[in-house]
């Protein structure tokens, strides 16, 4: 019995080591999120430019802020269309879900606004919420319905809450998936082949194969958890936001959770000169966390 017990303990230790190797060290032991500022009403939509500067929104106050690589905060744009989710295109324009009028905007580095989408087949969007741009410039947009107190309308004009795709150079989006309760966070892989979309209304993350024309195939359940915003690291791990930050490996296995001392963590991205700073918008605050992995935005 003692010999068998010894063998059992040995196998337990070996299996434990193997398990640890399957969950790589994403950050140094003892590293925790650091509060940067807590002067906002509700922060959202972080996006990183080519230099590593992070832009984010204070949606109730209708501003887009910049957090540069030296740690300096400044206002990038007032009257920002109540921007929510954002993402930079390859030309340095900031594409934003501007739900004051349920539009999709492109904002130049100088702050000039161009409206990319204002409706779908003559009907107002529910309220574009989050956006991801694939390498060739095609844009995916989630369109859930959240009634805003600054809207005059009290109900949707759409027949559902859907995922849209805007091909580069086009002026009309197309529906690429309509099977959601309430779609929200979205992120894709840097090779443009895989897309992850959160159905926060059904507490699920779905994974798709992206086709050349922007259509999506092979929809599969990736994780049994919803998410507000999402990002991805250079190992292919997917980061979900909500009650803190939850991390899944590419197989859809939960490998970590980062507690954030705020009521809600709305969105995340990687920033900094080396893209190794996890930037978190959390209720009235913003946080950063030094990582051992890097973002791929």
Beta strands, then each sheet from edge to edge (+ up, - down):
strand 1: 34-37
strand 2: 43-48
strand 3: 54-58
strand 4: 63-67
strand 5: 73-78
strand 6: 83-88
strand 7: 94-98
strand 8: 103-107
strand 9: 113-117
strand 10: 130-133
strand 11: 139-143
strand 12: 162-166
strand 13: 174-177
strand 14: 183-188
strand 15: 194-199
strand 16: 204-210
strand 17: 216-223
strand 18: 230-232
strand 19: 238-241
strand 20: 245-248
strand 21: 254-258
strand 22: 267-271
strand 23: 277-282
strand 24: 285-290
sheet 1: 1+ 24- 23+ 22-
sheet 2: 2+ 3- 4+ 5-
sheet 3: 6+ 7- 8+ 9-
sheet 4: 10+ 11- 12+ 13-
sheet 5: 14+ 15- 16+ 17-
sheet 6: 18+ 19- 20+ 21-
end
